[in-house]
Amino acid sequence: MTQPVVGHLDPVFFQIMDDVCEMLRRIFHTGNTVTMPISATGTGAMETACVNVLERGDTAIVCRNGYFGVRLADIAQRCGANTVMVDSPWGKPADLNALEDALNANPGTKMVGLVHAETSTGAITPLQDAIDLTHRHGALVIADAVTSLGSHDVQVDDWDIDVCYSASQKCLGAPPGLAPISFGERAMDVINKRESTVESFYFNLQGVAEYWNETQRVYHHTSPITMIYAMRESLRMMMEEGLEEQHDRHARVATGLRAGLTAMGLDLATDPGYQLNPITVVNAPEGVNEAEVRARLLNDFDIEVSGGLGEFRGRVWRVGMMGNGARETSVLALLSALEVILGDMDYEVAYGASVAAAQRSFANHGD
Amino acid sequence: MTQPVVGHLDPVFFQIMDDVCEMLRRIFHTGNTVTMPISATGTGAMETACVNVLERGDTAIVCRNGYFGVRLADIAQRCGANTVMVDSPWGKPADLNALEDALNANPGTKMVGLVHAETSTGAITPLQDAIDLTHRHGALVIADAVTSLGSHDVQVDDWDIDVCYSASQKCLGAPPGLAPISFGERAMDVINKRESTVESFYFNLQGVAEYWNETQRVYHHTSPITMIYAMRESLRMMMEEGLEEQHDRHARVATGLRAGLTAMGLDLATDPGYQLNPITVVNAPEGVNEAEVRARLLNDFDIEVSGGLGEFRGRVWRVGMMGNGARETSVLALLSALEVILGDMDYEVAYGASVAAAQRSFANHGD
């Protein structure tokens, strides 16, 4: 990011843009031409997906099993879609039976929104069955992979995801501010056949894609040059490590973290069969002031743990171990800090037990 | 930008946010509480202004005297407003008589869009009379100060601008990717009394402002932390130099540049009474391949000059001398490079004359 800022129409920058797009295609596992970063955070990509696909009066179904499903439904509604909610409990994956009922009850549904990795609850929703089901009903799938891309398998082509997006600052390991997105042919057909103008200029895919397309390069808005430099570098680092290796590292670190937290007597908020690796959501124990614990972690130990969002506000801790931060040492530092803080709060702590459990887990990983 | 990326809800970051807002208020010359950077480029701020103020069926008037006026009208239309165009020739300021006619012909107009500094033509439109006129008709003024903020006077409170926005990468001297915006009380009243939901989530002012407001800090979207660091530093550098001094530097550099270009026999595309300082728009002389000149400037001299947009495409060079780039040495480098390139192209050049004219202008500045 300290490289000189060149112009957004400088041929030198075009090469950087092409590098970014090519690496994003490898990470999304797609041949989709329309694959690039949106000049906004993940929420901007969520809006880009909805505002281009949906027209006023369309029907959309959104599976809500956490805060970002709620947000996706909100955005679909702002786009003027009749939005049908398929709710399932926070901490669990989306409910496919309820999705099937909703698709049956709403023939002509244009889009189904699914959150692959629900950052608010730590739950992953396996996508393949939901995608097949949605396609049998003739609808498009929009999949939110903000927290899964780079830590879990995301197969845009094999799974046949129509629109998939992520964000720079999670498992891709760049600073926040960019949001990669990929549109498949089925989605592009729908967008090209729109009757109404896309209601956003900034997120209008046609304009954005004409700038990113290597044969067009038409000015749409000034690209955030420095952020694109950062993303190229973070993607190169991913390529250097290898995608499989990066996924395995996230799994190893998360498994050790969960072992340590459990050894400390803490409960995880996420259905055991559906736990994300980059983020672990822990129920704050009764009688402990969860915000005070987070404040002490930050102030005394330089460790940031997030609080709960929405329904989980004030009830959980969300521990991110993602991108370059997903390291064994981060786990050990957190566990030992938590032991100290919880011990001070009269929570019964067997000092050292959590760190030992994590270490055993790391050592046994892959056996 | 090389500082560690902290969390968007870290108290350390809140202080940085407050610093940014406070300096932005000083630069906008406003006491407006709702003053902060949007997590997008200038076009995103343009959309933020329109999508929050306008509801479907409202009437908007947009003065179009260049490419960004055209864009502002496009965005107002995407917001569902009946959009009345007040056109005036490119290179000239907005036409206030025509604006008055349009206001008279469209009672109940909600918003008038004005581009203070038209980056595509190099023309500045003095705002005070247009604002007074608009307010007499009960409408709000949205003013685009993307290229003027930091190089020309922009007085949000004294002039009574209702919504004013800019961009990080022009005269504020930060990398592209953020767009400062300020909303006055009259605009906030209109927004608070909306009947319909704002159609964008990402640009929804209520959500953005709740995060930036120092007493709320509610998560809306992940802030582009590193970009905010960059903007704080660029604003500090502006404070160090002084706003008056920075304006004067832009004027001194632009005056010298214009003197040099004129001495080279080139014509400026902008009405002489309304020339912006940060950007100088030059008519490419007949018989000269303008794109080739720009390519040689970039490849042989590392100097980027922009081509024309819209009506001006293929006809003009746009020379930006803005932010930290607005320096006498930049002017001399460009003029001497242009002499070499144009001389090679059988354009008659009196070598050295343009540089001498610029030097005389610099020396006489302020007399």
Interface residues (C-beta under 8 A of the other chain):
Chain A: M1 T2 V5 V6 G7 H8 L9 D10 P11 S39 A40 T41 G42 T43 G44 M46 E47 V51 R71 D74 I75 Q77 R78 C79 G80 A167 Q169 P175 P176 G177 T197 V198 E199 S200 F201 Y202 F203 Y219 H220 H221 T222 S223 P224 I225 T226 M227 A230 L298 E304 S306 L309
Chain B: M1 T2 V5 V6 G7 H8 L9 D10 P11 S39 A40 T41 G42 T43 G44 M46 E47 V51 R71 D74 I75 Q77 R78 C79 G80 A167 Q169 P175 P176 G177 T197 V198 E199 S200 F201 Y202 F203 Y219 H220 H221 T222 S223 P224 I225 T226 M227 A230 L298 E304 S306 L309
